[in-house]
């Protein structure tokens, strides 16, 4: 299985921190004192974001199974590889 790739934009904030944003995942933001720290923090934020999506999907699947007694959704597994960072 190919690991998904996400675009990350880095921008210097007014407070001197580096702000990292993943536009494919609305609201997925992080920051760091350095570019390296911002990259690490956005990777953690992406993992957490996808984990929440999986939990919501699992909860929806349980509700569907409870009502219909059959699985209508396929199980999806997300793995995070490297995050491509694009300077703004």
C-alpha positions as CSV (number, residue, x, y, z in Angstrom):
1,X,0.0,0.0,0.0
2,X,1.3,3.4,-0.9
3,X,1.6,5.8,2.0
4,X,-0.5,9.0,1.5
5,X,1.4,12.2,0.9
6,X,0.2,15.6,2.2
7,X,1.3,19.0,1.2
8,X,2.4,21.3,4.1
9,X,2.8,25.0,3.9
10,X,5.3,26.7,6.2
11,X,4.9,30.4,7.0
12,X,6.7,32.6,9.5
13,X,4.3,34.0,12.1
14,X,4.3,37.4,13.6
15,X,5.5,35.9,16.9
16,X,8.6,34.4,15.3
17,X,7.2,30.9,15.3
18,X,7.0,28.8,12.1
19,X,3.3,28.0,11.3
20,X,2.7,24.7,9.4
21,X,-0.6,24.0,7.7
22,X,-1.9,21.0,5.8
23,X,-4.5,22.3,3.3
24,X,-5.8,18.8,2.4
25,X,-7.0,18.4,6.1
26,X,-9.1,21.5,7.0
27,X,-8.0,22.9,10.3
28,X,-4.9,20.8,10.6
29,X,-2.3,23.3,11.8
30,X,0.7,23.3,14.0
31,X,3.8,25.4,14.8
32,X,7.3,25.3,16.0
33,X,10.2,27.5,17.1
34,X,12.2,26.2,14.1
35,X,11.4,24.7,10.7
36,X,12.5,21.3,11.9
37,X,10.3,21.5,15.0
38,X,7.3,22.7,12.9
39,X,7.7,19.7,10.5
40,X,7.7,17.3,13.4
41,X,4.7,19.0,15.0
42,X,2.7,19.0,11.8
43,X,3.4,15.3,11.3
44,X,2.0,14.6,14.8
45,X,-1.0,16.8,14.0
46,X,-1.7,14.9,10.7
47,X,-1.5,11.6,12.5
48,X,-3.9,12.8,15.2
49,X,-6.3,14.2,12.6
50,X,-6.4,10.9,10.7
51,X,-6.8,9.0,13.9
52,X,-9.9,11.0,14.7
53,X,-11.2,10.4,11.2
54,X,-10.8,6.7,11.7
55,X,-12.5,6.8,15.1
56,X,-15.4,8.7,13.6
57,X,-15.6,6.2,10.7
58,X,-15.6,3.2,13.1
59,X,-18.4,4.8,15.2
60,X,-20.4,5.4,12.0
61,X,-19.8,1.8,10.9
62,X,-21.0,0.5,14.3
63,X,-24.2,2.5,13.9
64,X,-24.8,1.2,10.4
65,X,-24.1,-2.4,11.4
66,X,-26.4,-2.0,14.4
67,X,-29.3,-0.9,12.2
68,X,-28.7,-3.0,9.1
69,X,-26.8,-6.0,10.5
70,X,-24.4,-5.8,7.5
71,X,-21.2,-3.9,6.8
72,X,-21.7,-1.2,4.2
73,X,-18.3,0.5,4.7
74,X,-14.9,-0.9,3.9
75,X,-12.1,-0.7,6.5
76,X,-9.5,1.8,5.6
77,X,-6.0,2.0,7.1
78,X,-4.0,5.2,6.9
79,X,-0.2,5.3,7.3
80,X,1.8,8.4,7.5
81,X,5.1,8.5,5.7
82,X,7.1,11.5,5.0
83,X,5.4,14.9,4.8
84,X,6.3,17.0,1.8
85,X,6.9,20.6,3.0
86,X,6.5,23.4,0.5
87,X,7.8,26.8,1.6
88,X,5.4,29.7,1.0
